[in-house]
Amino acid sequence: MYRIIEGTAEAEIEVKKSRFLAVVANCRSEEEARALIESVKKKHYDARHNCFAFRIGEEKTVFERQSDDGEPQGTAGKPMLEILKGSGLSDVCGVVTRYFGGTLLGTGGLVRAYGDALKAALSAAEQAGRIHELQEGRRLLITCGYSLANRIKYLAEQSGFYTEQEIYTEACRLQYLLPEDAAEPFGERIRDMSGGQAEIEVLGSVLYYGSSKPKVYKNAGK
């Protein structure tokens, strides 16, 4: 499993009068990453360089790109990409804009400056609670009679499972989001408790983050 950033974070550092403005954001496709890069370039049209790095997809199938945007080769995009790799993040794009301050930094200085700017943006995201570890989960839909509903709801609450929705018509339809490894045991308990009267449907596997009020990130394709 991998980590993602929620939303966007920014930071700015100054090195020998050169300003380095970093933005890091969640991007789920190359198109989204390119759109972020273009928006930064448009915003900072008067800057000397807008360097970037991004990683899209899960670790086994991750798609990576980087650019020095006119800086000496290997002094901006590559170190930025290495920092993203080291963070364990994916579905992420980082862009660092440089406003030249009149003093050359040398290759080592550039590597440190671009890396430090991106690290500062990632640190801002971490401090804001925007870095999340994705978990595998399943959605279960339980259809039962009213006499069983409260018992099932109590069991789910005691187990710490998140209720996504409750619909009451002729029957009760209760939808839960559970950790992947908890779905089958919970389903078995419901079957035993209801004597097979409750209908249990697996709606699919998802990747989510958060505990008290989890957020579904995307379908897991299972």
Secondary structure, 3 states (H helix, E strand, C coil): CCEEECCEEEEEEEECCEEEEEEEEECCCHHHHHHHHHHHHHHCCCCCEEEEEEEECCHHHCEEEEECCCCCCCCCHHHHHHHHHHHCECCEEEEEEEECCCCCCHHHHHHHHHHHHHHHHHHHHHHCCCEEECEEEEEEEEEECHHHHHHHHHHHHHHCCEEEEEEECCCEEEEEEEEHHHHHHHHHHHHHHHCCCCEEEEEEEEEEECCCCCEEEEECCC
